[in-house]
């Protein structure tokens, strides 16, 4: 498997060049040397399965690996029966579209942790996720990976430890590790190579080398406050982190082949290209030693 780089959604430049449809995205990305695309259903699944199949076919033709971000409205920790039904429906609807699109992975936010004991909240989320996985299996959708994402705010469920514990529930689960979010929620904790290495080591210890080797990564600079993430920034912003270079060095040294999705504010594709170039420059230097 090869390392992949791409954007979450469409950069401002995509629309500035008069593009309108996501069907134009695979060719647009291919021309820029990118090979991954995370389709955004964060505000709801508004793409039909026929359209999704057309996009998936074009992505395959241009060698673009597809993933999907599920709606933000998912909440595994809810005790509200109506919200539980809606959460199940968000999962199933996203997975149906992912199947049509031939997307390999669906990323989702685990839910709220704003009140109560976090261990109890996580236990409740795990129980509910098991129920969802059973329904997913019944509908024949178990072949698509579900990826709980590490979150950037302290009142959200989704620390790295919590995400990895969710992933221990079954083979269909993979972690989506957002290093910008981790940087924000730890108050700027990702400052050097050692801090990134600690996270990679922990993932391997908990889930094994295969999961680390094929990690699904989100990366972008993030502004944060005492409560965690405030907003996503770009590589053009000064004095913001995390820096991609220490992680890229580790990816080269350990021969890891993740998919890296950039979520920079309106510069997703451009910053993905910058991260790609940093990685391949380090790889070339390593090969020429």
Short mmCIF file of the C-alpha atoms (twelve columns), coordinates in Angstrom:
data_MODEL
# 
_entry.id   MODEL 
# 
loop_
_atom_site.group_PDB 
_atom_site.id 
_atom_site.type_symbol 
_atom_site.label_atom_id 
_atom_site.label_alt_id 
_atom_site.label_comp_id 
_atom_site.label_asym_id 
_atom_site.label_seq_id 
_atom_site.Cartn_x 
_atom_site.Cartn_y 
_atom_site.Cartn_z 
_atom_site.pdbx_PDB_model_num 
ATOM 1   C CA . UNK A 1   0.000   0.000  0.000   1 
ATOM 2   C CA . UNK A 2   1.212   3.505  -0.833  1 
ATOM 3   C CA . UNK A 3   0.929   6.619  1.287   1 
ATOM 4   C CA . UNK A 4   -1.869  8.919  0.161   1 
ATOM 5   C CA . UNK A 5   -2.528  12.645 0.466   1 
ATOM 6   C CA . UNK A 6   -5.704  14.573 -0.226  1 
ATOM 7   C CA . UNK A 7   -8.245  17.105 1.020   1 
ATOM 8   C CA . UNK A 8   -11.373 16.972 3.122   1 
ATOM 9   C CA . UNK A 9   -13.923 18.562 0.846   1 
ATOM 10  C CA . UNK A 10  -13.135 21.233 -1.722  1 
ATOM 11  C CA . UNK A 11  -10.640 24.081 -1.499  1 
ATOM 12  C CA . UNK A 12  -11.718 27.628 -2.268  1 
ATOM 13  C CA . UNK A 13  -9.532  27.402 -5.382  1 
ATOM 14  C CA . UNK A 14  -11.718 24.586 -6.764  1 
ATOM 15  C CA . UNK A 15  -14.701 26.944 -6.867  1 
ATOM 16  C CA . UNK A 16  -12.602 29.929 -7.920  1 
ATOM 17  C CA . UNK A 17  -11.723 27.949 -11.051 1 
ATOM 18  C CA . UNK A 18  -15.474 27.730 -11.804 1 
ATOM 19  C CA . UNK A 19  -15.863 24.104 -10.771 1 
ATOM 20  C CA . UNK A 20  -19.180 23.271 -9.152  1 
ATOM 21  C CA . UNK A 21  -19.711 19.534 -8.998  1 
ATOM 22  C CA . UNK A 22  -17.875 16.980 -6.867  1 
ATOM 23  C CA . UNK A 23  -17.765 14.863 -10.036 1 
ATOM 24  C CA . UNK A 24  -15.038 17.223 -11.246 1 
ATOM 25  C CA . UNK A 25  -12.940 16.665 -8.138  1 
ATOM 26  C CA . UNK A 26  -11.148 13.393 -9.057  1 
ATOM 27  C CA . UNK A 27  -9.622  14.838 -12.229 1 
ATOM 28  C CA . UNK A 28  -8.833  18.112 -10.425 1 
ATOM 29  C CA . UNK A 29  -6.971  16.249 -7.691  1 
ATOM 30  C CA . UNK A 30  -5.160  13.966 -10.123 1 
ATOM 31  C CA . UNK A 31  -3.736  16.985 -11.965 1 
ATOM 32  C CA . UNK A 32  -2.318  18.227 -8.657  1 
ATOM 33  C CA . UNK A 33  -0.650  14.950 -7.784  1 
ATOM 34  C CA . UNK A 34  -3.067  14.089 -4.976  1 
ATOM 35  C CA . UNK A 35  -4.594  10.650 -4.580  1 
ATOM 36  C CA . UNK A 36  -7.152  10.785 -1.749  1 
ATOM 37  C CA . UNK A 37  -10.429 12.617 -1.208  1 
ATOM 38  C CA . UNK A 38  -12.669 12.713 1.849   1 
ATOM 39  C CA . UNK A 39  -16.211 13.511 0.782   1 
ATOM 40  C CA . UNK A 40  -18.004 15.647 3.337   1 
ATOM 41  C CA . UNK A 41  -21.398 14.565 4.672   1 
ATOM 42  C CA . UNK A 42  -20.750 16.474 7.889   1 
ATOM 43  C CA . UNK A 43  -23.978 18.503 7.583   1 
ATOM 44  C CA . UNK A 44  -26.018 15.502 6.508   1 
ATOM 45  C CA . UNK A 45  -26.008 12.931 3.711   1 
ATOM 46  C CA . UNK A 46  -27.235 14.937 0.738   1 
ATOM 47  C CA . UNK A 47  -25.803 12.793 -2.042  1 
ATOM 48  C CA . UNK A 48  -27.837 9.976  -3.545  1 
ATOM 49  C CA . UNK A 49  -26.459 6.523  -4.185  1 
ATOM 50  C CA . UNK A 50  -26.573 6.966  -7.984  1 
ATOM 51  C CA . UNK A 51  -24.514 10.163 -7.797  1 
ATOM 52  C CA . UNK A 52  -22.185 8.513  -5.279  1 
ATOM 53  C CA . UNK A 53  -21.597 5.628  -7.686  1 
ATOM 54  C CA . UNK A 54  -20.706 8.068  -10.479 1 
ATOM 55  C CA . UNK A 55  -18.238 9.844  -8.204  1 
ATOM 56  C CA . UNK A 56  -16.723 6.540  -7.100  1 
ATOM 57  C CA . UNK A 57  -16.266 5.427  -10.718 1 
ATOM 58  C CA . UNK A 58  -14.489 8.682  -11.610 1 
ATOM 59  C CA . UNK A 59  -12.331 8.433  -8.489  1 
ATOM 60  C CA . UNK A 60  -11.259 4.910  -9.466  1 
ATOM 61  C CA . UNK A 61  -10.417 6.044  -12.993 1 
ATOM 62  C CA . UNK A 62  -8.164  8.782  -11.589 1 
ATOM 63  C CA . UNK A 63  -6.706  6.567  -8.837  1 
ATOM 64  C CA . UNK A 64  -8.234  8.630  -6.040  1 
ATOM 65  C CA . UNK A 65  -8.981  6.762  -2.805  1 
ATOM 66  C CA . UNK A 66  -12.327 7.791  -1.360  1 
ATOM 67  C CA . UNK A 67  -13.397 8.206  2.254   1 
ATOM 68  C CA . UNK A 68  -16.444 9.918  3.755   1 
ATOM 69  C CA . UNK A 69  -16.951 12.087 6.820   1 
ATOM 70  C CA . UNK A 70  -20.279 11.167 8.428   1 
ATOM 71  C CA . UNK A 71  -22.678 13.791 9.830   1 
ATOM 72  C CA . UNK A 72  -21.618 15.750 12.897  1 
ATOM 73  C CA . UNK A 73  -24.999 14.891 14.442  1 
ATOM 74  C CA . UNK A 74  -23.875 11.387 15.427  1 
ATOM 75  C CA . UNK A 75  -23.750 11.012 19.202  1 
ATOM 76  C CA . UNK A 76  -22.903 7.617  20.667  1 
ATOM 77  C CA . UNK A 77  -23.204 8.893  24.227  1 
ATOM 78  C CA . UNK A 78  -26.797 10.140 23.992  1 
ATOM 79  C CA . UNK A 79  -29.507 8.711  26.237  1 
ATOM 80  C CA . UNK A 80  -32.298 10.305 24.192  1 
ATOM 81  C CA . UNK A 81  -34.160 7.519  22.319  1 
ATOM 82  C CA . UNK A 82  -35.010 9.834  19.417  1 
ATOM 83  C CA . UNK A 83  -31.373 10.905 19.076  1 
ATOM 84  C CA . UNK A 84  -30.290 7.269  19.186  1 
ATOM 85  C CA . UNK A 85  -32.590 6.444  16.266  1 
ATOM 86  C CA . UNK A 86  -31.235 9.430  14.333  1 
ATOM 87  C CA . UNK A 87  -27.650 8.414  15.077  1 
ATOM 88  C CA . UNK A 88  -28.261 4.881  13.771  1 
ATOM 89  C CA . UNK A 89  -29.843 6.313  10.645  1 
ATOM 90  C CA . UNK A 90  -26.885 8.642  10.066  1 
ATOM 91  C CA . UNK A 91  -24.527 5.659  10.217  1 
ATOM 92  C CA . UNK A 92  -26.610 3.484  7.895   1 
ATOM 93  C CA . UNK A 93  -27.277 6.226  5.370   1 
ATOM 94  C CA . UNK A 94  -23.592 7.189  5.226   1 
ATOM 95  C CA . UNK A 95  -22.505 3.574  4.848   1 
ATOM 96  C CA . UNK A 96  -24.951 2.996  1.984   1 
ATOM 97  C CA . UNK A 97  -23.498 5.980  0.164   1 
ATOM 98  C CA . UNK A 98  -19.969 4.803  0.980   1 
ATOM 99  C CA . UNK A 99  -20.755 1.405  -0.553  1 
ATOM 100 C CA . UNK A 100 -22.049 3.051  -3.717  1 
ATOM 101 C CA . UNK A 101 -19.013 5.350  -3.835  1 
ATOM 102 C CA . UNK A 102 -16.576 2.522  -3.092  1 
ATOM 103 C CA . UNK A 103 -15.274 4.549  -0.147  1 
ATOM 104 C CA . UNK A 104 -13.089 2.426  2.095   1 
ATOM 105 C CA . UNK A 105 -13.686 4.252  5.361   1 
ATOM 106 C CA . UNK A 106 -16.319 6.404  7.089   1 
ATOM 107 C CA . UNK A 107 -15.018 8.868  9.674   1 
ATOM 108 C CA . UNK A 108 -17.319 9.965  12.494  1 
ATOM 109 C CA . UNK A 109 -17.302 12.048 15.685  1 
ATOM 110 C CA . UNK A 110 -18.009 9.831  18.716  1 
ATOM 111 C CA . UNK A 111 -20.239 12.314 20.543  1 
ATOM 112 C CA . UNK A 112 -20.536 14.539 23.584  1 
ATOM 113 C CA . UNK A 113 -18.816 14.202 26.953  1 
ATOM 114 C CA . UNK A 114 -19.962 17.497 28.404  1 
ATOM 115 C CA . UNK A 115 -21.517 16.127 31.594  1 
ATOM 116 C CA . UNK A 116 -21.008 13.120 33.827  1 
ATOM 117 C CA . UNK A 117 -18.181 10.678 34.405  1 
ATOM 118 C CA . UNK A 118 -16.169 10.062 31.219  1 
ATOM 119 C CA . UNK A 119 -15.746 6.362  31.951  1 
ATOM 120 C CA . UNK A 120 -19.506 5.977  32.227  1 
ATOM 121 C CA . UNK A 121 -20.012 8.026  29.073  1 
ATOM 122 C CA . UNK A 122 -17.519 5.856  27.180  1 
ATOM 123 C CA . UNK A 123 -19.146 2.664  28.458  1 
ATOM 124 C CA . UNK A 124 -22.523 3.908  27.244  1 
ATOM 125 C CA . UNK A 125 -21.042 4.825  23.860  1 
ATOM 126 C CA . UNK A 126 -19.443 1.387  23.495  1 
ATOM 127 C CA . UNK A 127 -22.720 -0.356 24.269  1 
ATOM 128 C CA . UNK A 128 -24.603 1.735  21.725  1 
ATOM 129 C CA . UNK A 129 -21.905 1.279  19.090  1 
ATOM 130 C CA . UNK A 130 -22.191 -2.503 19.494  1 
ATOM 131 C CA . UNK A 131 -25.918 -2.212 18.741  1 
ATOM 132 C CA . UNK A 132 -25.170 -0.122 15.659  1 
ATOM 133 C CA . UNK A 133 -22.532 -2.586 14.434  1 
ATOM 134 C CA . UNK A 134 -25.093 -5.399 14.693  1 
ATOM 135 C CA . UNK A 135 -27.543 -3.465 12.480  1 
ATOM 136 C CA . UNK A 136 -24.747 -2.596 10.080  1 
ATOM 137 C CA . UNK A 137 -23.898 -6.301 9.777   1 
ATOM 138 C CA . UNK A 138 -27.546 -7.211 9.161   1 
ATOM 139 C CA . UNK A 139 -27.630 -4.827 6.228   1 
ATOM 140 C CA . UNK A 140 -24.422 -6.251 4.760   1 
ATOM 141 C CA . UNK A 141 -22.352 -3.103 5.319   1 
ATOM 142 C CA . UNK A 142 -19.601 -4.590 7.475   1 
ATOM 143 C CA . UNK A 143 -16.979 -4.367 4.739   1 
ATOM 144 C CA . UNK A 144 -16.604 -0.592 5.106   1 
ATOM 145 C CA . UNK A 145 -14.370 0.624  7.910   1 
ATOM 146 C CA . UNK A 146 -15.825 2.920  10.570  1 
ATOM 147 C CA . UNK A 147 -13.350 5.365  12.054  1 
ATOM 148 C CA . UNK A 148 -14.034 7.268  15.287  1 
ATOM 149 C CA . UNK A 149 -12.052 10.505 15.164  1 
ATOM 150 C CA . UNK A 150 -9.890  11.993 17.897  1 
ATOM 151 C CA . UNK A 151 -11.573 15.230 18.893  1 
ATOM 152 C CA . UNK A 152 -10.197 18.684 19.616  1 
ATOM 153 C CA . UNK A 153 -12.433 19.903 22.439  1 
ATOM 154 C CA . UNK A 154 -12.305 18.761 26.040  1 
ATOM 155 C CA . UNK A 155 -16.093 18.432 26.290  1 
ATOM 156 C CA . UNK A 156 -16.185 15.934 23.401  1 
ATOM 157 C CA . UNK A 157 -15.798 12.184 23.602  1 
ATOM 158 C CA . UNK A 158 -12.762 11.249 21.545  1 
ATOM 159 C CA . UNK A 159 -9.412  11.367 23.293  1 
ATOM 160 C CA . UNK A 160 -6.901  9.043  21.660  1 
ATOM 161 C CA . UNK A 161 -7.367  6.595  24.529  1 
ATOM 162 C CA . UNK A 162 -11.155 6.655  24.095  1 
ATOM 163 C CA . UNK A 163 -10.972 6.263  20.319  1 
ATOM 164 C CA . UNK A 164 -8.666  3.264  20.582  1 
ATOM 165 C CA . UNK A 165 -10.944 1.654  23.155  1 
ATOM 166 C CA . UNK A 166 -13.868 2.071  20.757  1 
ATOM 167 C CA . UNK A 167 -11.755 0.472  18.031  1 
ATOM 168 C CA . UNK A 168 -11.222 -2.623 20.161  1 
ATOM 169 C CA . UNK A 169 -14.930 -3.491 19.699  1 
ATOM 170 C CA . UNK A 170 -14.470 -5.059 16.268  1 
ATOM 171 C CA . UNK A 171 -12.526 -5.471 13.052  1 
ATOM 172 C CA . UNK A 172 -14.730 -2.935 11.248  1 
ATOM 173 C CA . UNK A 173 -13.314 -0.123 13.405  1 
ATOM 174 C CA . UNK A 174 -10.201 1.919  12.679  1 
ATOM 175 C CA . UNK A 175 -8.971  5.068  14.414  1 
ATOM 176 C CA . UNK A 176 -9.056  8.378  12.578  1 
ATOM 177 C CA . UNK A 177 -6.221  10.270 14.244  1 
ATOM 178 C CA . UNK A 178 -6.502  14.035 13.926  1 
ATOM 179 C CA . UNK A 179 -3.152  15.408 15.035  1 
ATOM 180 C CA . UNK A 180 -4.420  18.985 14.888  1 
ATOM 181 C CA . UNK A 181 -7.176  18.075 17.328  1 
ATOM 182 C CA . UNK A 182 -4.747  16.289 19.647  1 
ATOM 183 C CA . UNK A 183 -2.440  19.313 19.518  1 
ATOM 184 C CA . UNK A 184 -5.347  21.578 20.458  1 
ATOM 185 C CA . UNK A 185 -6.833  19.485 23.257  1 
ATOM 186 C CA . UNK A 186 -3.390  19.052 24.865  1 
ATOM 187 C CA . UNK A 187 -2.737  22.799 24.787  1 
ATOM 188 C CA . UNK A 188 -0.088  22.596 22.071  1 
ATOM 189 C CA . UNK A 189 1.378   19.247 23.081  1 
ATOM 190 C CA . UNK A 190 2.724   18.171 19.674  1 
ATOM 191 C CA . UNK A 191 5.909   20.207 19.506  1 
ATOM 192 C CA . UNK A 192 8.606   17.742 18.501  1 
ATOM 193 C CA . UNK A 193 9.320   14.338 17.016  1 
ATOM 194 C CA . UNK A 194 9.213   12.625 20.413  1 
ATOM 195 C CA . UNK A 195 5.651   13.799 21.089  1 
ATOM 196 C CA . UNK A 196 4.465   12.337 17.770  1 
ATOM 197 C CA . UNK A 197 6.443   9.129  18.325  1 
ATOM 198 C CA . UNK A 198 4.742   8.636  21.690  1 
ATOM 199 C CA . UNK A 199 1.326   8.664  20.002  1 
ATOM 200 C CA . UNK A 200 2.375   6.270  17.246  1 
ATOM 201 C CA . UNK A 201 3.893   3.894  19.806  1 
ATOM 202 C CA . UNK A 202 0.693   3.956  21.835  1 
ATOM 203 C CA . UNK A 203 -1.468  3.163  18.807  1 
ATOM 204 C CA . UNK A 204 0.766   0.215  17.903  1 
ATOM 205 C CA . UNK A 205 0.742   -1.053 21.489  1 
ATOM 206 C CA . UNK A 206 -3.062  -0.922 21.726  1 
ATOM 207 C CA . UNK A 207 -4.088  -2.104 18.249  1 
ATOM 208 C CA . UNK A 208 -1.020  -3.573 16.571  1 
ATOM 209 C CA . UNK A 209 1.304   -2.701 13.695  1 
ATOM 210 C CA . UNK A 210 -1.272  -3.324 10.933  1 
ATOM 211 C CA . UNK A 211 -3.519  -0.558 12.249  1 
ATOM 212 C CA . UNK A 212 -0.592  1.828  12.597  1 
ATOM 213 C CA . UNK A 213 0.721   0.951  9.149   1 
ATOM 214 C CA . UNK A 214 -2.604  1.813  7.509   1 
ATOM 215 C CA . UNK A 215 -3.629  4.707  9.733   1 
ATOM 216 C CA . UNK A 216 -6.239  7.226  8.627   1 
ATOM 217 C CA . UNK A 217 -4.880  10.664 9.533   1 
ATOM 218 C CA . UNK A 218 -6.340  14.156 9.598   1 
ATOM 219 C CA . UNK A 219 -3.793  16.950 9.654   1 
ATOM 220 C CA . UNK A 220 -4.013  20.740 9.662   1 
ATOM 221 C CA . UNK A 221 -2.851  23.654 11.811  1 
ATOM 222 C CA . UNK A 222 -5.353  24.455 14.565  1 
ATOM 223 C CA . UNK A 223 -5.960  27.475 16.761  1 
ATOM 224 C CA . UNK A 224 -6.988  26.559 20.294  1 
ATOM 225 C CA . UNK A 225 -8.095  27.951 23.658  1 
ATOM 226 C CA . UNK A 226 -8.205  26.494 27.165  1 
ATOM 227 C CA . UNK A 227 -11.208 24.416 26.073  1 
ATOM 228 C CA . UNK A 228 -9.407  22.988 23.044  1 
ATOM 229 C CA . UNK A 229 -9.918  23.552 19.322  1 
ATOM 230 C CA . UNK A 230 -11.151 26.983 18.210  1 
ATOM 231 C CA . UNK A 231 -10.736 26.804 14.433  1 
ATOM 232 C CA . UNK A 232 -8.681  25.232 11.663  1 
ATOM 233 C CA . UNK A 233 -5.956  27.373 10.143  1 
ATOM 234 C CA . UNK A 234 -3.557  26.883 7.207   1 
ATOM 235 C CA . UNK A 235 0.163   26.574 6.576   1 
ATOM 236 C CA . UNK A 236 0.124   30.283 5.665   1 
ATOM 237 C CA . UNK A 237 -0.732  31.227 9.259   1 
ATOM 238 C CA . UNK A 238 2.197   32.068 11.518  1 
ATOM 239 C CA . UNK A 239 2.911   30.583 14.933  1 
ATOM 240 C CA . UNK A 240 0.436   27.755 14.742  1 
ATOM 241 C CA . UNK A 241 0.834   24.036 14.978  1 
ATOM 242 C CA . UNK A 242 1.281   21.225 14.739  1 
ATOM 243 C CA . UNK A 243 4.188   21.080 12.315  1 
ATOM 244 C CA . UNK A 244 3.942   18.216 9.837   1 
ATOM 245 C CA . UNK A 245 7.699   17.647 9.445   1 
ATOM 246 C CA . UNK A 246 8.284   15.640 12.677  1 
ATOM 247 C CA . UNK A 247 5.441   13.296 11.770  1 
ATOM 248 C CA . UNK A 248 6.717   12.966 8.196   1 
ATOM 249 C CA . UNK A 249 10.151  12.010 9.526   1 
ATOM 250 C CA . UNK A 250 8.590   9.217  11.561  1 
ATOM 251 C CA . UNK A 251 6.498   8.003  8.625   1 
ATOM 252 C CA . UNK A 252 9.680   7.692  6.549   1 
ATOM 253 C CA . UNK A 253 11.734  6.067  9.303   1 
ATOM 254 C CA . UNK A 254 9.049   3.513  10.140  1 
ATOM 255 C CA . UNK A 255 7.972   2.929  6.536   1 
ATOM 256 C CA . UNK A 256 4.345   3.715  7.382   1 
ATOM 257 C CA . UNK A 257 1.761   4.187  4.623   1 
ATOM 258 C CA . UNK A 258 -1.197  6.116  6.040   1 
ATOM 259 C CA . UNK A 259 -3.826  8.134  4.246   1 
ATOM 260 C CA . UNK A 260 -3.373  11.785 5.191   1 
ATOM 261 C CA . UNK A 261 -6.419  14.006 4.799   1 
ATOM 262 C CA . UNK A 262 -5.864  17.752 5.120   1 
ATOM 263 C CA . UNK A 263 -8.572  19.882 6.744   1 
ATOM 264 C CA . UNK A 264 -6.926  23.310 6.456   1 
ATOM 265 C CA . UNK A 265 -9.360  26.203 6.190   1 
ATOM 266 C CA . UNK A 266 -10.197 26.629 2.469   1 
ATOM 267 C CA . UNK A 267 -6.674  25.430 1.513   1 
ATOM 268 C CA . UNK A 268 -7.193  21.710 1.995   1 
ATOM 269 C CA . UNK A 269 -5.739  20.677 -1.355  1 
ATOM 270 C CA . UNK A 270 -2.919  23.223 -1.335  1 
ATOM 271 C CA . UNK A 271 -1.773  22.250 2.140   1 
ATOM 272 C CA . UNK A 272 -2.125  18.557 1.288   1 
ATOM 273 C CA . UNK A 273 0.324   19.180 -1.547  1 
ATOM 274 C CA . UNK A 274 2.702   20.912 0.866   1 
ATOM 275 C CA . UNK A 275 2.542   17.955 3.259   1 
ATOM 276 C CA . UNK A 276 3.077   15.560 0.353   1 
ATOM 277 C CA . UNK A 277 6.153   17.462 -0.786  1 
ATOM 278 C CA . UNK A 278 7.620   17.508 2.727   1 
ATOM 279 C CA . UNK A 279 7.173   13.747 2.972   1 
ATOM 280 C CA . UNK A 280 8.707   12.932 -0.413  1 
ATOM 281 C CA . UNK A 281 11.641  15.269 0.161   1 
ATOM 282 C CA . UNK A 282 12.427  13.439 3.392   1 
ATOM 283 C CA . UNK A 283 11.890  10.062 1.695   1 
ATOM 284 C CA . UNK A 284 14.290  10.960 -1.121  1 
ATOM 285 C CA . UNK A 285 16.889  12.128 1.377   1 
ATOM 286 C CA . UNK A 286 16.526  8.876  3.306   1 
ATOM 287 C CA . UNK A 287 16.888  6.754  0.171   1 
ATOM 288 C CA . UNK A 288 19.983  8.661  -0.927  1 
ATOM 289 C CA . UNK A 289 21.891  8.232  2.331   1 
# 
